[in-house]
Structures are given as C-alpha cells and as structure tokens.
C-alpha cells in the first residue's frame, strides 16, 4: 500500500461534516481534526500511485467545505515496533 497524508483547509463552520464526508471516501483510511495551520489531516492509502488522482483530486478536493489541500506522499514508515523487531532479528526469546 502507498500512503499519503493530505493536509486539508476547510470552511470553519463545516469542519465536522467535511471531516465525515472525507472519511466516507474509498481510499481514505482516517481523518484527524487538528490545531495549527490546517483543519484536517486525511490519511489516504491506495495500491497504485494513479489512484491518488481518483481519491484526492477526484473525490476529497471536491467535498463541500474543502478550501485547499496539500498532499504529502510517504516513502517509508517508521515505528517503535519496526525498530524493535529489526533489532531482534535472529535472536531467540
């Protein structure tokens, strides 16, 4: 799976409704409301890069209330669990 984080600016009076409409789109795995420069962050997960155009440009950016999007495609995922598993390779518990 390929993951992208989409920073979404939304009309202030429609944040909850816009967040739910985005969360309901195929390809969107989660949506977070947040403080800061953007109102929502959506995690989009697809199998092929071409699908980003369908999900983001063809769907997410057209949701009523969305003012602007800024998409960041992830190259690699890091987590504490990944690091711990990497160090334990070849060791028996």
C-alpha positions, -999 to 999 in steps of 0.1 A, spaced: 0 0 0 11 36 -7 2 62 19 -3 99 15 -11 125 42 -34 152 29 -35 185 48 -69 200 43 -81 235 49 -118 237 55 -145 263 59 -146 269 96 -183 263 100 -183 229 83 -153 211 98 -172 181 114 -194 175 83 -165 179 59 -143 155 80 -170 128 80 -176 132 42 -139 128 36 -137 98 60 -165 81 40 -145 82 7 -130 50 -6 -92 51 -1 -93 73 29 -83 53 60 -87 80 86 -92 117 91 -80 138 121 -91 173 131 -61 192 144 -49 226 156 -24 245 136 -21 257 100 -47 231 87 -80 219 99 -79 183 90 -53 157 81 -65 127 60 -46 95 56 -51 81 21 -40 45 13 -40 31 -22 -24 3 -41 -12 23 -71 0 59 -75 -26 66 -102 -53 60 -76 -43 92 -57 -57 113 -85 -91 95 -82 -92 97 -44 -77 131 -38 -83 153 -69 -115 134 -80 -130 130 -45 -115 146 -15 -109 180 -30 -144 182 -43 -161 176 -9 -182 206 0 -163 227 26 -128 219 13 -109 251 5 -74 238 -1 -54 206 0 -17 199 3 -6 163 -3 25 145 11 33 110 -2 51 88 23 82 69 12 88 48 43 71 41 76 90 41 109 76 30 143 89 18 176 76 -17 169 95 -18 135 128 -7 152 124 -33 180 116 -61 155 146 -51 134 170 -54 164 155 -87 174 161 -105 141 180 -137 147 176 -136 184 155 -162 202 134 -152 232 
